């Protein structure tokens, strides 16, 4: 039985109402891969002509499912496709057994749905290093196929959860040339979050018609400013996968001139990325780190992540301590250019430090008051150039230790 964790205090009040996406159907079942008494496998069936794009972890120890998806993602096909996901076992660091499990699952899905195996994308999330009991998944495929429905996306979001305390969903609807286009996405992620490509497991669906190459370009570009700008604990997963499926069922073609689609997709991706941070294991604070005045955007991001990943910064935030010296420390160790005498730091709207020293207008009680909020903003200006970045993280509490100390028990 999976342990029941208290819902994050930063969680949304409810799962959003996601629209049905024409050309996509979902089903979820209890397969007992690791958990008992909860759904742990989801299947998404995609209409013929669906374009697929994705980004994946660059971990040197990435899972067999990730490697399989990477081989398949670059092909365009007029045939349908499917995504099969299990939680509870990541099928990572399982050697040849892992490869065989992926093949067993994708072949079985292909036969069940009468699709080519090259159009079956699989993901696994959970414990590393334990063989996947894939027969528990394949035994449920007929049941999954019989349950496929256009309104099953919320159950799918729940089925992919591990230590998540709430299911994650986001949506956008836009008008292109007077016709409606819909986007809906789900994600899982709570710990082992420091994406080096995309994040955790994320599946986004749209009824727009988009060429595969164009879709891939958009997803890769947007990923850098959304999922690759979040961190919970600085640890990059072996299973991180983001897949975006464009079914084309709306008949509305998206091109470089289609105003609004890329921004709508960015909004869905950023919403999901923020929800992952809000569900960070043990999190009580949602932290936005804004860096300006860096020598380049890349340097700004390097500084932002150095602050966001610092255990000393994160524990100070958990303790509601406005310890700005830890921000200075993180900037100094990041490796990107910085100058003590041009550096400025704000907590919220309060100027804390400037010109190599604490600001003469700063009062400790003002910094402490900001740290009591659930939403924390740290702004750093390097005073060196025009580079900017935004990074999102959470605090580090005793809850994180408790969750991860007994994760496998």
N, C-alpha and C positions, 0 to 999 in steps of 0.2 A: 504494500500500500504506500502510495506517495505521501510524504509528510505534508500536512496542511500548514501553510505559512500565512501569517497575518497579512492582509492586503496592505500594500505600501501606502503610507499617509499622503504620498504625492500622486496617487492614482487618479485617473478621471472618475467622475461620478458614475459613469455607465459606459458600456461598450457602445460605440456610435452605430447609428442606423446606416448600414452600408447598402448601397443600391445593388440590385442584380446587374451583373455585367453580361451582356449578350455574348454567347459563345463560351461561357464558363459554367461548369457544374461542379459541386463539391459533395463529398461524403466523408464521414468520420466514424470510426468504430473503436471498441475496446479490444485490443489484441493481446494485452498482457506482455508486451515486450519487456517491460520492467515493472510498470505500475499495475496495480489492481484497482478495480472500481472506478476507472476513469478512461475516457477516450484518449488513445495514444497513437493513432495512425490516421492520416487524412489523405484523401485522393482528390486531385483537381483534374477534370477532363476538359480539354481545350479543343475548340472547333477547328476544322480543316482550314489551312492557310494562316494559322496563328504564327506570328513572328515572335521569336524568343531572344531576349538579351539577358546578360548576367555579368556579375563580377563576383570574384571568389577570393577567399583567404590566400595570402601569399606565404602562409606558414610552411616551413620545410617539412612538417609532419602532418600535412593536411590529409583528410580522410579519403577512403576509396570512393565515396560518393562524390566528393568535390572533384577529384581527378576525372571521374566519369563524366560529370557535367561539363567540365572544361573541354573535354574532347568533343562533346556534342553541340555546344552552344553556338558555334560559328556557322552551322549549316542552316540554310533556308529550305523549307519544304512546303509543298501544297497540302500535305497530309495533316491530320490532327496531331495532338500531343497530349502529354499528361505529366503531372507532378505527383510523386508519392513521397510522403514524409512520415517518419516515425520519431517519437520522443522516447527518452529513457536510456538509449544506448547510441553513442555517436559512431560506432563502427570505425573508429580511428585507432591507429596503431594496433591493427589486428592482422597484419601481414597478408598472406595469400587468402586467408579465410575472408578477409574484408572484401577483396575483389570478387570472390565467388559469391558472397552474399549480395553484393550490388547486382551482379549479373542475374542471380536467381530472382531477385525482386523485379528488376526492370523487364526481364524476359516474361515473367508471369503477368505483369501488368500489360505488356504488349499483346500477349495472347488473349487476355481477358477483354481488352478493349479493341482488339483487331487493329492494332497500330504497329508501325515498325519500331523495333527496340531502340533505334537511334533517336526516336522522338520521346523517349521516356526519361524524365529527369528525376533523380531521387536525392533525398537529403536525410540525414540522421543526426540526432542531437541527444546528448546525455553523457553518460559515463564513458571515459576513454579507456581503451585497452581490454575490453571484454568482448568476446565474439558475439556478433549479432545473431539472435535466434530468428533468422529470416523466415523460417517456416511458419512462425506465428503470424507474420504479415501476409504471406502468400495464401495462408488458409482463410484469410478474411477478404480476399479480393472479390469473390463473387458477391458477398454481402455488400461490399463497398460499391461495386458497379450497380447493384440494385437500388442503392440509396441515393445515387447521384441526383442532385437538385440544384437549381439556380440560387436558392436561398440558404445554402448550408455553410456560408462563409464564417459565421460566428463560431459554430462548432469546430470548424477547421482551425480557427485561431486558438481555441482551447486545446485541441488535440496535440499541438506542437509545443506546448508549454513544458518546461522542466521546473526550475526553481522560480519561474515567473509567479507573481502573485495576482496578476490580472491579464486577460487576453488583450491584445493590442490591434487596433484597427484604425484606418483613416481613409478618407474619401474626398473627391473633388468632382464637380460637374461643371463643364464649360461649354460655351457655344462657339462653334467654328463654322463660319459661313451660314449662320442661321440654323445649324443643326447641333443637337446635343451630343456631347461626348462625355463618357463617365470613366472614372478611375477609382479603384478600390484596392486597398492593400492590407495585409496582416503581417505581423512580425512576432518573433519570440526573442527574448534576451533579458538577462538579469545580472549574470556574473560572467567572468571570463570575457570582458568587453573592452577591447581596445582595437577596433577594426583596422585592418591593413588591406583594405579593398572595399568591403561593404560592411555588413555586420551580421553576426548571429545567423538567424534564418529570417528572410524577408521575401514575401511573394506579393507582387503587385500586378493587377489586371486592368486592362482598358479595352473598350470596344472600338477604339480608333484603328484605322488601317495605317500601318507605318512600315516602311521598308526596314528589314532587319538591321542593315548597317547604320541607318539613321537612328533607329531606336538604341542601338548599342552606344553610339556616340553620345546621345543624350544621357543615358544611364551612367556611363563612365564619368562624364563631366559633372553631373549632379551629385554623384556619390562623393566626390572630393569635398564638397561643401556641406554635406549632410552626415551620412553614416561615418565617414572617415574623420569627422570632427567631434566624435563623442568618445568618452572613456568612462568606465566605472572603476576598473582596477588595474589597468595597464597591461592586461593579459589578452593576447590575440588567440582566438579559438582555432582549433584544427578543422572546424566545420563551417566557418562563415560562408554564407551563400545568399546572394540577392538575385532573384529571377524576376524579370518583367515580361509579361505576356500581352501582346496586342492582337486581339482576335480579328479585328477588322469588321466585326458584325454590324457596326453602326453604319458602315458604308462611307464614313467621313475620313478622307485621307489627310494625314498630317504631314506637312512638308516644312522646309526651313521658313516658309512664309506664314505658317499657321500661328497667328498671334495667340498667346495664352497657354498653349498646351504644355510647353516646357516648364513654365512657371507653376502650373497646376500640378504637374508631376513632382516638381521640387517641393511644393507644399506638402504633398502626401508623404514623400520620403523624409522630410524634416520632422513632420508630426510623428511618424513612427520612430525615428531616431530619438526624439525627445522622450517618447513614452518608454523606450528602453532604459534611458537614464533615470527616469522617474521610478522605474521598477528595479533600480540597482539594488543588489542584495544588501539589506539593512539600511537603505538610504532614508534620510529624514529631511535632506535639503537638496534642492535642484539649483545647480550653480552654472551661471553663464559667465564665461571669461571672454572679454573683448580686448583684443590687442590692436593698437594702432601705432603709427609712427615707426614701424620697423623698416629695415633696409629693403625687404621684399615681403610679398605675401607668404612665401614659404618660411621665412624667418619668423614672421608673426605667428604662424601656426606652430612652429617649433617651440616658441616661448609659451604659447597657450597650452600646449600639451604638457610641457614641463611643469607648469603650475597645476594643471588638472590632475596629473598623475602623481604628484608629490604626496606621500603619506602624511608628512608633517602639515602640509596645507590642508589636506582633507580632514585630518583629525582635529585641527584647530577649528575648522568650520563646524564639525560635529559638536565640539564643545562650546560653540558660539563665542570663540575667542578671536578678536580682531588682530591677530598676530601678523601684521604686515611685513615683519622681518622675514617670515617664511616665503612670502611672495618674492622678495628681493633675492633670497637664496635660490629659489627655483629658476628665476631669470638668469642668475649668474652661472648656474650649472648647465643650462640648456645647450650650450655650444654655439648658439646663434649670436651675432653681434649685439652688444648692449653697452651703454655708457652710464655709469652711476650718476653722473652729474646732469644728464638730460632725461632721466627716468622720472615718470610721475605715476602715482597709483591712487585709484579711487575705490572705496567700498560704497556701492550705490552712487549717490550724488555727493558723497563726502570725499573731498580731497585729503588723502592721508599722507602722501610723501611727494616731495618734489626737489629738484636741484641737489640730489645727493643727501637729502636729510628729511626728517619729518616736517610736514608743512606747519608753519607757525599758526595756522588757523585750525589745525586738527584738534579735536577733543576725543579722548578715548571713549567716552560715553556715546558719542555719535556713531563710531565704528561698531561698538558693542550692540547698539540698538539695531543696526542693519543686520548683524549676524543672527539676531533672534528670528528673522523672517524665514519662511519656508523657501522663498525664492531669493537667492543671493546673486548679486552682480559684482564682479571684480573687473575693473577697467585698468589696463596698463597702457601708457603711451611711452614708447621708447625714445621719441624725439630724434630719430635718425633718418626717416624717409617717409614714403607713402604706403608701406606695406600694412595690410590689415588681415585679421582673421577672427572668427568666432569659434569657440570651443565650448562644449557642454559636458558637465560631469556632476557628481553627487558627493556627499560627504562619506567618510569612512567611520563606521560605528562598530560597537561590539557585536551587533547583529550580523555583520558580514563574516566575522570570525565564527560565530555560532553556526551559521548556515553551512559554511564550507568545511568546518571541522568534522561534521558528521554527515557530509553529503552522500557518501556511499553506504552508510549504515541503514 
